[in-house]
Amino acid sequence: MTTFNHINAQEVALRTIRLEAQAVQDAADLLTEDFNKIVAVVLEAKGRLIVSGIGKSAVIAQKIVATLNSTGTPAVYLHAAEAIHGDLGMILPEDVVMVISKSGESPEIKVLTQLIKNFGNPLIGMVGHTGSYLARQSDFVLNTTVQQEACPNNLAPTSSTTVQMVMGDALAVALMEKRGFSSSDFAKFHPGGALGKKLYLRVSDLYIHNEKPSVATDTPLREAILEISRKRLGITAVLEADGTLAGAITDGDLRRMLEKNASLVDVTAAQIMTLHPKTIDRQALAIDALELMRKNNITQLLVLENNLYQGVIHLHDLLREGLI
C-alpha cells in the first residue's frame, strides 16, 4: 500500500464531512408520500418491523432496529444471507419487513425480496436506486440515493450508509411521535445507566441514606457547629418550635461570620442562619436537584415534603449515581 505523506488529513476529513452533509441534505428532497404510508403501515401492524440487509447495509439495519426498539416500535434484525439459509422463520404473518440495500440488486436481496413477496408481508425497500429490483418489488420505497460517496474512488459505502442511517432515524422519530412516546416511556426501556437514572431517579431515592441535621432557632452557635460536623453534610436545617423550617446554616455561613470578626459569645442559630435556603421537594427528579445546585453554585439542598423538612440531598449523592 502506497503512503501519500503530502495529503492533508484535515482537508480530507472536511471534504468527507461536507459530502456526507450534502447527501443528508439532499435526502430531504427524496421523501415522498410513501413515508407517511410506511409510518401508517408500521403503526397499524400487529406484528414487528423486521429490518434486513447485507454488507454495510446490514450494520445500518442493526442500528435502526436498536433505535426502533428503544423508542417504542418492536423491531427485529434479520441478516439477508442468513434469512435465505434458514432464518426466514423469524418473519411472522403479521410482521412488516424493511430491506435495506444501496444497489437493490444483490443476489441475496433479490432472493429475499421474492420470498417475502410470496409470504405476503408488506415490503418496504430502503434503496439507493429506484429502478432496481428491490425498488420495483417493494410496496413502499424509501429513496436513499446519493450523488457521490465520500470515498475518493466513489466506491466504499460512506455517504450512502449515512443517508440510510438518517432515514432510519427519521422513521423511528416519526413513529415515536405518532405513538406519543414520552420521556417516562423512554425510561421504561432505559432503566440502566445515567440516561435511565435521569428519567426516573428521584430525590426521595437518595436523601434517605443521609443524616438529618437540624437545630432549633435558639440553639447556641457552638452546638450548631457540632451538628454540622457530626452529620458531615456541610449544612444543618434550623427549625422553629413547631418543626417548620426557619432557615439553614452552612459551612459557608460560618466562614463568612468569622471573616467579619464578630463576637461568637451568645450567638444563636437564628442570628447566623440563611433565611431562605434552597430547597427541593422529595418527589422531584434527582436531575432537577442537580440543575438547581449548578444554577446556584451550591452542593446541597434541603429536602421538603408538604413544606416540612425531611433531610438533605448532597452533590456527592448525585455523583455516586453517575448523574455528573
Residue, then its C-alpha position, 0 to 999 in steps of 0.5 A: m500500500t502506497t503512503f501519500n505523506h503530502i495529503n492533508a488529513q484535515e482537508v480530507a476529513l472536511r471534504t468527507i464531512r461536507l459530502e456526507a452533509q450534502a447527501v443528508q441534505d439532499a435526502a430531504d428532497l427524496l421523501t415522498e408520500d410513501f413515508n407517511k404510508i410506511v409510518a401508517v403501515v408500521l403503526e397499524a401492524k400487529g406484528r414487528l418491523i423486521v429490518s434486513g440487509i447485507g454488507k454495510s447495509a446490514v450494520i445500518a439495519q442493526k442500528i435502526v432496529a436498536t433505535l426502533n426498539s428503544t423508542g417504542t416500535p418492536a423491531v427485529y434484525l434479520h441478516a439477508a444471507e442468513a434469512i435465505h439459509g434458514d432464518l426466514g422463520m423469524i418473519l411472522p404473518e403479521d410482521v412488516v419487513m424493511v430491506i435495506s440495500k444501496s444497489g437493490e440488486s444483490p443476489e441475496i436481496k433479490v432472493l429475499t425480496q421474492l420470498i417475502k413477496n410470496f409470504g405476503n408481508p408488506l415490503i418496504g425497500m430502503v434503496g439507493h436506486t429506484g429502478s432496481y429490483l428491490a425498488r420495483q418489488s417493494d410496496f413502499v420505497l424509501n429513496t436513499t440515493v446519493q450523488q457521490e460517496a465520500c470515498p475518493n474512488n466513489l466506491a466504499p459505502t460512506s455517504s450512502t450508509t449515512v443517508q440510510m442511517v438518517m432515514g432510519d432515524a427519521l422513521a423511528v422519530a416519526l413513529m415515536e411521535k405518532r405513538g406519543f412516546s414520552s420521556s417516562d416511556f423512554a425510561k421504561f426501556h432505559p432503566g440502566g445507566a445515567l440516561g435511565k437514572k435521569l428519567y426516573l431517579r428521584v430525590s426521595d431515592l437518595y436523601i434517605h441514606n443521609e443524616k438529618p441535621s437540624v437545630a432549633t432557632d435558639t440553639p447556641l452557635r457552638e452546638a450548631i457547629l457540632e451538628i454540622s460536623r457530626k452529620r458531615l453534610g456541610i449544612t444543618a436545617v434550623l427549625e422553629a418550635d413547631g418543626t417548620l423550617a426557619g432557615a439553614i446554616t452552612d459551612g459557608d455561613l460560618r466562614r463568612m461570620l468569622e471573616k467579619n470578626a464578630s463576637l461568637v459569645d451568645v450567638t444563636a442559630a437564628q442570628i447566623m442562619t440563611l433565611h431562605p435556603k434552597t430547597i427541593d421537594r422529595q418527589a422531584l427528579a434527582i436531575d432537577a436537584l442537580e440543575l438547581m445546585r449548578k444554577n446556584n453554585i451550591t452542593q446541597l439542598l434541603v429536602l421538603e415534603n408538604n413544606l416540612y423538612q425531611g433531610v438533605i440531598h448532597l452533590h456527592d449523592l448525585l455523583r455516586e449515581g453517575l448523574i455528573 
